[in-house]
Amino acid sequence: MVFKRLLGAIGVGGPSVDTVLDGGAALPGGALTGRVLLRGGGSAVDIEHIGLELIARVEAEHAEGESEGSVVFERFTVGGGFRLGEGEERELPFSVPLPWETPVTELHGQPLGVALGVRTEVAVAGARDKGDLDPLAVRPLPVQEAVLEAFGGLGFGFRSADLEYGHIGGTGQRLPFYQEIELTPAPQYAHAMNELELTFLASPAGVEIVLEADKRGGPFSAGHDALTRFTVRHEDAPALDWQAEVDGWIRRMTEHHDAYGSHAAYGHDSHGYGHAGMPGTGHHSGPGLGTAVAAGAAGLAVGVVGGMVAAEAVDEIGDFFEGEEDEAEEA
């Protein structure tokens, strides 16, 4: 157990808190379960409120360039209204629903470089204090995994994944950001595009899949972006030939761009922010998708470059949590 003493709101000698998430990666739209552990300090205190915040590291584009900051994308109350005695230990189990659009952070145990966290907040004597920040691991839904495996089987490779602040027009997006998984083109499509960006927008009914291709220009035309959207049901995961399905999407997208949308039809509505000023809200790669993530899938193996990408992703996630902890202690 790693208890963190709550100093800012209560003073030296106050209680300590530790949040322990149950093992294994969670699912978008599924339950996040765990325990909040409290240990009393030098005197009894009234615990008014215990909450959990879901936090994401998000990037945004604005007039001055790009910046990065944190977004609280969901909040839950998991306890409160009791007195914690001197030196008393108390355990509060919780089960809360993750938003359906919660980003995927890993595939088969391999990190994608997306940082999500769960922060505990405790209110005592009218003041709120931040507790520990724990990494949140999220694995893909069956449909998401099937689509990623299909891309890998077709020869697409994993390049990177990040979270972009803003809204994709024409979709049912609910969170203030969306996940982009960047793929290198399969050999049979390398002549038509430089890269492909994939976004999943899940809901109880299914998953919207937004594809954006950076199309290559020809001898008499400039390159441009092609963007289109497909919707699949959760029950389709075991029923479809996903490699054929995804190959059909790509062919229609690259060969008949005008009929399947563009930035004018869907668009990316993003808003700038400062690192400390990001608003909150209350309300790649399955097997085969690149050497960085898809160990052993579709005949691909983790190589030296893949290992380097994974290591960089872990370092970036570590930096994010260290920065958040520092800011919480200074608050």
Secondary structure by P-SEA (a helix, b strand, c coil): cbbbbbcccccccbbbbbbbcccccccccbbbbbbbbbbbccbbbbbcccbbbbbbbbbbbccccccccccccccccccccccccccbbbbbbbccccccccccccccccccccccbbbbbbbcccbbbbcbbbbbbbbbcaaaaaaaaaaaaabbbbcbbbbbccccccccccccbbbbbbbcccccccccccbbbbbbbbcccbbbbbbbbbccccccbbbbbbbbbbbbccccccccaaaaaaaaaaaaaacccccccccccbbbbbbbbcccbbbbbccccccccccccccccccccccaaaaaaaaaaaaaaaaaaaaaaaaaaac
